Amino acid sequence: MKKILLISFEYPIGKTYCGGVGQIVRQNRKTLLELGYDVYVLISFNFSKKHPVKLLFPDGSLRRYRNLGGFLRDYEWSKFTHIVHHFVNWTGELKKVKGQRGRRPRIIYHFHSILRRERDSGFRTLNHFLHNQERMIQLADEIICPSAYEYDNFVRYFPSFVDKLVVIENTVERLSADKGRIKEIKQRHNIKKDDIVSLYVGRLEKIKGAHILINEAPQVLQRHRHLKLFFIGRSLESGLYKKLMRLCRKFPGQLFYKRYLEKIELFQYFYLSDIYINTSLSESFSLSTHESALCNNALLLSRLPVLEKFRDAALFFDLKNGDFARKYEELIRGGALRNRLSRRAAVISARQLSKNRLKQDLLQLFSLS
C-alpha cells in the first residue's frame, strides 16, 4: 500500500485557525483515504526544525512531537512512497531526500499561489519564502496547480518546468444548513427579521484587503443601523486588529469578530448571511467565495482575474474609483438585486461543485507516480 505524507502549515484540528490551504489539505486527505492509501499529515505552523510538529495518523489520532527530529526518529522520509508539500520552507530536507540513492519517495509540490506573481503585484513577500518556492518547483517530481488561472501564471513564470505540472483544481464543499443552529446564532447576535447580515472571511491583512473593509465599515454602519457585519479570520497585522477591535466597541450589536469557526459552524453563518464580501487583492481560487455563493449570498468582490467567472453574478468594486461603499450600500438597500445576484452566483458555484474531479485526478496522479 502506498504511504503518503502530506505536509502543511495548517490543518483543521481542535480550535486553531485554519484557512483555505488547510481545508484543501483536509479534502485531499479524505479523498486519498477513500482511495485506499495510507495517509499521514505532518502539521508544522513554524516550519522550523526546532519547533513542535503534529502528526495526524490515518485513523484520525494525533501525536505531538517537540521538534522535527523527534518525528524523523520515528518516521524517516524514506518510509513514505510520496511526500506532498503544501508550503515552501523545508527545501533543504527534501533536497536530501531527492539526492538519495535507490528507492526514495516521490516529491510532489502542491502550490496554492505563485509568490513571484504576488511580489510583482507589489505585495510584501519575504525573500526566503519566494526563493524556497522556486527551489521546491525545481526539485519536485510533480507539481500540483490549484486552478486554471494559476496554470497560466505558472507557464509565464516557469515555462521550463511545465512538463511536471498537473492541474487539480480546488474543489468546493457543500455542508447542510442546521435550522436549529442558525436560530441560536441569530438569537445570540440579536439578528432580527429585517436585518441585513454580511460576512468577511479571511485573514486580517492587507493582501486580503481587510483594511479596505475596516476603513469603509464605520460610515456604512452608521447609515444602516439594521446592518450586521461579521469578520471571521485570524489576525496577522496588529494595527488592523486593534482598529477592528475599536470599531467593535464603537458598534456593539452591529460589528462582530470571530477568530475561528469550525467548518460546519462557518456554513451556518453563510446560510444566515445576505452579503459576502471579498476584498482580497490576490487570490488563486477563493474557496470561501464559492462556498458563500452556494449558500445564496450576494457577492461584493474585488476585481481579480480569478473571480471573472462571477462577472454577471456579483457586484465588483474598483479601488481606483473608490466605489466600495457605494456598491456595498447598493446591495444593502436592494433586496431584489441581492436575490437576483445570489441566484446567479449559486448556479455558478454549483457548476464548479459538479465538476469536482478530485478523486479521479488524485487516483491518476498517484497511480502513475
N, C-alpha and C positions, 0 to 999 in steps of 0.2 A: 504493500500500500504506500502511495506517495505521502510523504510527511512534509507539510508546508508550514513555513513560519512567516507570518505577517508582522511587519514592524511598523509601529505608528507612534506618534507623539500624543495621541488622544484616542479614547475608546469609551463608549457609554457604559460605564460600570459605576455603581454607587451613585453619589450625588455630586460628582465632579463635572465641571463644564465639558461639553462635547459638541464641537461644531460639525461642519459638513464632512470634513475628512474622516473623523471618527465614525460618522454614520455610514459612509461608503465602505470603510473597513468592516463594519459590522455586517453590512449586506453581503460583502464578498465572503466573509467567514461563514455566514449562514448558508450561502449557496454552495460553497465548496464542501461543507459538511454534508449537505444533501446529495452531493455528487459522490460521496463515499470517501473523501480524502480525510486524512488525519491533520487537523488544522490547529495550530497554536498561534497566539497573538502576543508579541512582546511589546509592552507599553512602557515608554520612557518619555516623560514630559520634558526633561532637560537634554536628552541625548548626549550625556557625558558619562564616561566610564565610571566615574566616582559617585554618580547619583543613583538613587534607588530605581529599580525597574520592577514591573509586574509581569507575570506570565499567566495568560489565560489558557487553560487546557481545553481539549476537545469536548470534555464533559461539562464545561462551564465552571469548573473550580478555578480558584485564583491563588497564585503563590507570589509572595513578595520577596525580592532579593535586595540586599543592601547596596549592591552595585552590579555592573555588567559582569565583572569577574565571577561573582557568585553564580550567576546564570550560566556562564560558559563552563564552569566546573561540572555542572550537571548536564548541560546540553551544548556540546561542541557544534559549531556551524555545520560541520560535515555530516552531522546526524540527520540533517534535513535534505530532502531532494530539491526543494525550491525555497528561496528566500525572496519575499516580496517586500520591498522597502517603500514606505509611503511618505518619506520625507527625505532630507538631503544631507544628514550630518555624519553618518557612520561610514564614510567613504574609505577611510584608512583600514578599518576592519574588513570590509568587503573586498578591498583590493587584495588583501592577503588571501581571502577565500578564492578569488579569481585566479590567483597565481599558484594554487595547489596543484600538485601533480596527481594524476589518476582521477578517480571519480570524485566529483565535487558538486555542491548544489548549483542549480541554475539560478542566476540572479536576475530578478525582474524588478524594474523600477516603475512604480505606478505614480506618475506625477499628477498634481492637481492644478497647477498653473505654471506658466513659463515665467520664471523670475526675471529673466532678461527683458521680457516684454514689460513687466511692471516697472523695472528700473528705467527703461527707455521712456515710459509714460510719466516719469517724474516722481515715483514713489520711493520712499526710503527703504531700500532692500540691503541688508547687511552683506558686505562683500563675501564673508565666509559662506553664507547661505547660497549666494549666487555661484561662487566657484565650486562648491560641493555639488550643487545640482548639475553643473556641466560635467563634473567628474563622474557622477552617477550615470549620466547619459552615455558617457564614453565606455564605462566598464560593464554596464548591464548587458545581459544576453538578450533580453527582450524588454521593451518599454511599452507600458500601457498608457494610452492617451484618453482623457476623460470626456472629450467632446469633439465634434467636427470642427468647431471654432478653434480649439487649441491645436488640432491637427494642422490647420493652415498656418498657424503661428510656428509650430514646430518645423514644418517644412521650410519656412522662411529663414529661421534662425539656425537650424541644424540639418541641412539637406543631406549631409554625408552619412547621417545615422537613420535615415528614413526607412531603410530595409529592416531595422529592428523594431519598428513601430507597429502597434496594433491598436485600433480604436475600440475601446469598450466603454460606450457612453454611460455616464452616470444614470442610475435608474431612480424612479420616483416610487415612494411607498404611499399607500392609502390606508390609514388607520380609521376605525369606525368611530362615529360620534357616540358619546355616552350622555344621554339627556339628563340623567341624574347628576353627573359630574358637572355638566355645563350649568345646570341650575345652581349648584353650590358655588361655582366660581362667580356667577352673576350676583348672588346674594352677598358673597364676601366683599366684592368690589362695588356693591350698590349700583349695578348696571340695570337701568330701567328700560322699559319697552322702547321709548323714543330716543335713547342714547345711541350715538354712533361710536363704534369701537374700532380703533386702528392699531396695527401691530408693526413694530420694527423688530426683526430677529437677526442678530448678527453681533459680532464683537464691537465694543465701543472703541473704535479707532478711525483715523481719517481715511484709510484706504477703503473702509466700508461706508464712508460718507456719513458717519454718525454725527459729526459736527454740523452738517447741514440741517438735519432734523432738530438737533438740540438748539441751534441758533434760531430756527424759524418757529419752533413749537410755542414759545410764550405768546406771541401775537395771535396765533391761531387759537390757542386755548382760551385766551381772554375773550375772543369774539364768539366762541362757540362753547358755551358752558355745558352743553349736553355731549361734548366730545370726551371720550376716554382714550388715552394713548398709553400703550404698553411698550416698554423697551425690554427685550429679552436677549441676554447675551453677556458674555464675560467682558470685563473692563480691562483693556490693555494700555490705556493712556489716562494717567491720574487726573490731568486737567479736565478732560471730558467727563470723567466720572464725578468729580467734585461739582462741576457745573450742573450735571444732571441731578445730583442729589439736592442742590439748592433749588432747582426747579420743582423737584418732587415735593419739597417743603412749601414752596410757594403755591403749588396747585394740588393740594391734598384732595383725593377723591377724583382727580382727573388724570394725573400723570403717575405711572407706576413703573417700578424697575424690578425685574426678575433676573437674577444672575444665571439661573439654570432651571430648566424644566425637563423632566423625562419626556421621551418622545410621545408617549400616549397622552400625557398631560398637555404637551405643546399642541397636539392636534385638537384638543378640546378648545383651546384658545383660538386656533384657526377657525374652528366651526362657529364660534360665537362672534367672530370679528366681521366687520363690514369692509374694511380697507386694509390692504397690506402695502407697506412702504418699503421699497428697496432703493436706498440712496447710494448703494455701493458704486465705487469708481473703478473697480476691477473685478470681473467675475469670469470663471471658466464655464460655469453651468448654472449656478444658483438653484440649489436644491429647494431652499425654503420658498422661493418664488413659485415653483411648480407645485409644491405641497399646499401652499395657501390658496393657489388658484383652484386646486382640486376641491377645496372646502368653500368655494363660492365667494372668495374675496375679490373686490375690485382692486386692481393693481395700479399703484403710482410708482413709476420706475424711472431710474436714470437712463440716459441714452447710451447703452452699451451694445456693441455688435451682437453679443451672445443672446441678448434679450429681444432681438428683432423679430423673433417668432411670435411675440405678443403685440406686434405693431398695430394691429387693428382691434386689439382686445384689452388695451390699457391706456392710461394717460401717462405721457412722458414729460418730465420737466427738463428744462435746459439751463444748466448752470450759468452759461454766458448771459442769458436773458434775465436771470434771477426770478424765474416764474414759478418756483417751487410752491410757495404759499398760495398763489392764485390757483394752481392746479389742485392742490390739496383741498382748498375750500370749495372748488367746483365739485369734487367728489362728496364732500360733507353735505353740501346743500342739495345735490342732485340724486335723489333716490332712484329715479328712472335710469339715469346714467350709470349708477353703480350696478343696478340689476342687469343692464344690457352688457356692460363690460365684464361683469363677473361670469355671466353665462358663456361669453365667448372665450374667456381665459380658461374656464373649466374644460371646455371642449379641447382646447389646445393641449392642456396638461394631461387630460385623459388619453389623448392620442399618443403623447410621449410615454405614458404608462403602458399602453397597448403594444408599444414597440420594444418592450423590455426583452432583451436577448442575453441577459447576464449569464444565465445558466448555459446556454449554447456557446457563448463566446468564451467563457472560462473553461468549459469542457474542451473546446477546440485548442485553446492555448496550452493547457496542461497536458493534454494528450499528445501534442506534438513536441513538447519540450521535455 
